[in-house]
């Protein structure tokens, strides 16, 4: 079955450390997205990518970085510059073209500070 | 800018009760509208969608009608089950010409708790 795989499910970060969250999809979607979810809040967009080797900042990109070297993969790095990284991170993908296309989500990675 | 407003939760119901979760939106143009569901510890799953005015999306007994005149997309179910307990998110998708992609804007989510 096609889908989006995020790993790890739980991740702990020490002060001053960079950590990378993995996102892989086999849906053959061009566009991929990273969201942050805080308790009791909706999702906020961190970064998105429409095609390989291209990505754009979302609404809360500071302290994060991404790469898109392969169509299937869109890893997110939470850098030490992100002072409040504790959150639930969700990766999504969608076909690039066609208005109204829904996004498909992975099961998320929960990041906590040690 | 575009936005989505959902009723605050939690919504607590007995099994077999009728469910309504209100959702209103503000948008330029003609967005598509979605309801997503999130079970504990999981990602979001698409529940239903509507792409134009007066469309009704439906799935698993849930329904929502795209009402342009009231800018609403309320979620309803005639008889809820314990297994429907989850967080429900209303969202709109507008084509962003500047970015050339479909941006999803979410409401804050409404937690539903159904007890036997």
Interface residues (C-beta under 8 A of the other chain):
Chain A: X4 X6 X31 X33 X40 X41 X42 X43 X45 X48 X50 X56 X90 X92 X94 X96 X98 X99 X100 X101 X102 X103 X104 X105 X106 X107 X108
Chain B: X4 X32 X34 X36 X41 X42 X43 X44 X45 X46 X49 X51 X89 X93 X95 X99 X100 X101 X102 X103 X104 X106 X107 X108 X109
